[in-house]
Amino acid sequence: MCNNIFKIELPSIESIESKYKARGLSSGQKVTRFAPSPTGFMHIGGLYAALISERVAHQSNGVFYLRIEDTDKKREIEDAIQLIIKTLYFYGVIPDEGFNLDSVEKGEYGPYQQSFRKLIYQAYVKKLLDEGKAYPCFLSVEELENIRKEQEISGDRPGYYGKWAKSRELTEPEEKQKIDAGIPFVIRFKSNGNYNKKIRIKDYLKGEREFPENDLDVVIMKADGLPTYHFAHVIDDHLMGTTHVIRGDEWFPSLPLHIQLFKCMGWKAPEYVHISPIEKLEGTSRRKLSKRKDPEANMSFYEEQGYPKEAVIEYLLNLANANFEDWRRQNNTKHYNEFKLELRKLNASGALFDINKLNNISKNIIGKMTPLDIFNCSYQWAKDHDKQLVEYIERDQEYVQKILAIERTNVSPERVRKDIAKWSDVKFEVNYFFDEYFNGLKDVIMQNLTFMNHEDIYKIVSDFLSIYNENDNKNEWFEKILQLASKYGYAKNAKELKTSPNLFKGDVSDVAKVFRVILTGRTQTPDLHSIMQVMGKERVIKRLKLYI
């Protein structure tokens, strides 16, 4: 080996191995990690993988840690590391080791950021160089591109291997001469694989698969002295005692290389679990959820829309294990962490993203909350995302709390309102109670009243004003609506109308709808009597008179 590759003193392999002692866990305990690169926003697929890793570790009383893989400095985004940490903690996927919310490391197997482990990687690179298992490569980008073009013309398999590995057989004096001349270089792994030989490799989910042996001399250390993913994760997963690597199946084709690297280092490889990506329907075909096309790929989407964090996590658990939905039905009050996630039940073909499913899960979760909790959560969310809702709330907090309590107090669980899927929905449920919003609905109200002639509407509303009593209970109030229906030729119920359709103009629901539209501008609302109780006598009379 050329001895002037590293200009600094590197730690010995012995000192490194003595620092990173075996964890001493029992055979059933698992050590998993979430190892993102800070190169963009937090993708929902990242949280999905982190959640699975966290559940697998903690269900076994093992260890889940966060490792930041920031060796690609050209693509690194400012503040991305803090965003990763904040997202994990916000959603309760909290690592036992790695960084906390203050970006302070915890754990004995750090640093947990790869750019601070540079000397460790270089020590192992030096070991491979000394053993003749790696070598410096001096080819420029242009030279590598020319090789690719030649392979394309000749029909050879692309890659850096065999006769195309131009720097592989350089002598030590030739290497020294190039290094002394300041020619940039990378370090490549010197593969002893034979592409024509098949090997069988086992993945936890995909089972045993047959691959050609890896014969590519891949880069393991870049020109900046930092390792590539291929090499860094092997070193780190060994030293940090990772038992299960749960990662996206885009890495599955690289598994022969990674197993080869573990064997080359003389280490046992962890169990690999390659999970399929979250997909989306586009027409009749499926595609991977896209960072560019799909706003729901970005975890900030869920915060901006105001989805409760529990809803997002339960949705991801549902994607991971389809039996979660049945478990939740049977365990209505239990925390989701009591559900046992099973790796073998992961969707092998890729989970399909469904915003409607997420909304339904979220509605059920919000439906279990008290009106006061809904008020507090939506108020807190609105402070960052909806100034108009904040203005409504701060004008009359008691009024808004009463609005949100409609059909959420003194009702059986199966009859609780489930019309709010996210905190951004709250404004839609309260804005028509405020006059400045309602006053802009004149045209909408007129359009929504076309189901009945205006002469009947005028008479019904006028008569109601003469008998309206804000102290009426729901039965007393509805009896008055029934009287008006009968007086003006409307059946008392749908059955009566169906039996004698020629005798009636409609049924009592049409009469109630008149008041619903005039008072709210909408054709569908929660319980109308409760709405009128919350609005109060003055506002109800004012709106009814405004119509007539």
HELIX and SHEET records of a PDB file:
HELIX    1   1 ILE A   13  LYS A   19  1                                   7    
HELIX    2   2 ILE A   44  GLN A   59  1                                  16    
HELIX    3   3 ALA A   80  PHE A   90  1                                  11    
HELIX    4   4 GLN A  114  ARG A  117  5                                   4    
HELIX    5   5 LYS A  118  ASP A  130  1                                  13    
HELIX    6   6 VAL A  141  SER A  154  1                                  14    
HELIX    7   7 GLY A  162  TRP A  164  5                                   3    
HELIX    8   8 GLU A  172  ASP A  180  1                                   9    
HELIX    9   9 TYR A  229  LEU A  239  1                                  11    
HELIX   10  10 ASP A  249  SER A  254  5                                   6    
HELIX   11  11 LEU A  255  MET A  265  1                                  11    
HELIX   12  12 PRO A  295  ALA A  297  5                                   3    
HELIX   13  13 SER A  300  GLN A  305  1                                   6    
HELIX   14  14 LYS A  309  ALA A  320  1                                  12    
HELIX   15  15 PHE A  324  GLN A  330  1                                   7    
HELIX   16  16 TYR A  336  GLU A  338  5                                   3    
HELIX   17  17 LEU A  343  LYS A  345  5                                   3    
HELIX   18  18 ILE A  355  GLY A  367  1                                  13    
HELIX   19  19 PRO A  371  HIS A  385  1                                  15    
HELIX   20  20 LYS A  387  ARG A  395  1                                   9    
HELIX   21  21 GLN A  397  ALA A  405  1                                   9    
HELIX   22  22 PRO A  413  ARG A  415  5                                   3    
HELIX   23  23 TRP A  423  ASP A  425  5                                   3    
HELIX   24  24 VAL A  426  VAL A  430  1                                   5    
HELIX   25  25 ASN A  431  PHE A  433  5                                   3    
HELIX   26  26 ASP A  435  PHE A  438  1                                   4    
HELIX   27  27 ASN A  439  LEU A  441  5                                   3    
HELIX   28  28 LYS A  442  ASN A  448  1                                   7    
HELIX   29  29 HIS A  454  ILE A  467  1                                  14    
HELIX   30  30 LYS A  474  LYS A  487  1                                  14    
HELIX   31  31 ALA A  494  THR A  499  1                                   6    
HELIX   32  32 PRO A  501  LEU A  503  5                                   3    
HELIX   33  33 VAL A  508  THR A  520  1                                  13    
HELIX   34  34 LEU A  528  MET A  535  1                                   8    
HELIX   35  35 LYS A  537  TYR A  547  1                                  11    
SHEET    1   A 2 VAL A  31  PHE A  34  0                                        
SHEET    2   A 2 VAL A  63  LEU A  66  1                                        
SHEET    1   B 2 GLY A  98  PHE A  99  0                                        
SHEET    2   B 2 GLU A 105  LYS A 106 -1                                        
SHEET    1   C 3 ALA A 134  CYS A 137  0                                        
SHEET    2   C 3 VAL A 186  PHE A 189 -1                                        
SHEET    3   C 3 VAL A 219  MET A 221 -1                                        
SHEET    1   D 2 LYS A 198  ASP A 203  0                                        
SHEET    2   D 2 GLY A 207  PRO A 212 -1                                        
SHEET    1   E 2 HIS A 244  GLY A 248  0                                        
SHEET    2   E 2 GLU A 271  ILE A 275  1                                        
SHEET    1   F 2 GLU A 279  GLU A 282  0                                        
SHEET    2   F 2 SER A 285  LYS A 288 -1                                        
SHEET    1   G 2 TYR A 490  ALA A 491  0                                        
SHEET    2   G 2 GLY A 506  ASP A 507  1                                        
END                                                                             
